Amino acid sequence: MVHVLVGSGDFGLWCKIHYCSCRMRVALVLVLLLATQAWCSSHYREDLEDNEFAEFEDFEEDEEEPLPKEDDPQAQAAKTRKVEELDEEEEEDEDEDAIVEDDESEFDHFQDEEEFEGFDSERVSSGSKLDDKEAPKITITKVPLHFRTNWDSFYLEMLMIAGLVVYALNFFTGKSKNNKLANAWFMTHKSLLEENFSLVGDDGKMENENPGLVKDSENLYTLWCSGRTCCEGMLVELKFLKRQDLVAVLAQLMRPGSDQVHIKVDMNREDMDSFVFCVATKKTALRLAKDMADLSVYCPERRSVEKYGLPSNFTLLSEIVEVSASLLDSRVVAVLNKYADYVDYIHFSDQFSGPKQPDDSSLTKLPDTKKVLMFGFNIPVKGRPVHEAMEQMRPLLQLVFYCMDKVKRFRLSKEAKNKAEKNRLRVEEAFLKTTHAARAEAAAARREEKKRQEKERILLEDDPDKQRKWEDREMKRQMKKKAPKMKQLKVKAL
């Protein structure tokens, strides 16, 4: 044994070197172990991925019996029988997979009485029964052909569309015809209107860049003329048939009508005397006497026109006889005889107030009256050109201007004037009698309204003395009103 003495310094260095070498060996061994494990696990995983049932093979191998030796004939026969049995079992399994037999039929729910409400089980059981595997009979409803090949199903819609098309065509044609008639009348009479009025087609109330006819509706046109002596103005209304309305066109086939021109002249108060006069056809006279307030009150009787030389289809409504004799002169009678088919009515009145008010109306004062001259002429447009028909109506417009001058110059006699004043006074008294109760109620209502306003004014003031005085005054008035009325008798002394 050799003993080597090493110093303390060398021994420490040797220990450190030995310790480091040991650690390197251990680390190298661990690296080798990890590499080996990684390599084995990767190969094992590849085997598992190649064979998905590899994990079960170990169990099958354990369960398998050791194979007998090849030279043993009994073992070979047993092996053959076992293989045949396995083949038969596999065929049976395949048949079972191919055909799945259900114990219950798929149509058994049709036999369930609780499945449907109102299910008649006896009727179903008495009839033919469905087989378990037989499908129910399906009835296919016959679907109608497409509408493009079966138009009979839409005859109502086609009639409606045809009606709308006809209505639209009639609207535009009727509208254009009425517009054509209005323009033709205006162009024919424009020169005559401009000779008698300074303003034609302008009422002076608002600026009008294109003075002329004003279209109020598809069958109504108006024209205002002003600037002439003895009158405030003249309003012309062209009332045509409702050619744009298909329903009105069909109604006119059963009840024919005609286009008309209505002229209304507002006379000055000092340029017309007091009288009511009307000449009209029999049918129109009956309607005017029933609807117009002035004719129904001042001209209740219809007179014959034969003594004045007028056609028999006219009727005279006149308040004073001398007015008829003066206005129906030779010139007027000649125009009425020549254009008897064109003239519908001529109505002069100083008490014109429009249509007659109903009896149940609560009027407290007489309606405002105006002095007017009104004319109604028919427009002959059937069977002749439009401009020719309008040209034939020029004498009728000249008759209007002649009547304006005639009425301005006409004055009633003293007896006729007194009669006219008595008639108006009588009408006013009758109206006051019939409306006495209504006027009394209106006056009482005005007094109550005045008292209510005075009371509100007193209550709004912050002066208690005024309020107290007003209440005392009202109380005294009420007491005086409730007190019994007593008559005072004077007895002469003996």
Salt bridges, closest charged atoms under 4 A:
GLU218 OE1 - LYS215 NZ 3.03
GLU237 OE1 - LYS239 NZ 3.83
ASP259 OD2 - ARG243 NH2 2.70
ASP273 OD1 - LYS417 NZ 2.71
ASP294 OD2 - HIS347 NE2 3.08
GLU319 OE2 - ARG424 NH1 2.82
ASP329 OD2 - LYS406 NZ 3.50
ASP350 OD1 - ARG424 NH2 2.69
GLU391 OE2 - ARG394 NE 3.78
ASP405 OD1 - ARG228 NH2 3.62
GLU449 OE2 - ARG452 NH2 2.30
GLU454 OE2 - ARG473 NH2 3.99
GLU456 OE2 - ARG452 NH1 2.67
GLU461 OE2 - ARG457 NH1 3.78
GLU461 OE1 - LYS466 NZ 3.79
ASP465 OD1 - ARG468 NH2 3.96
GLU474 OE1 - ARG477 NH2 2.67
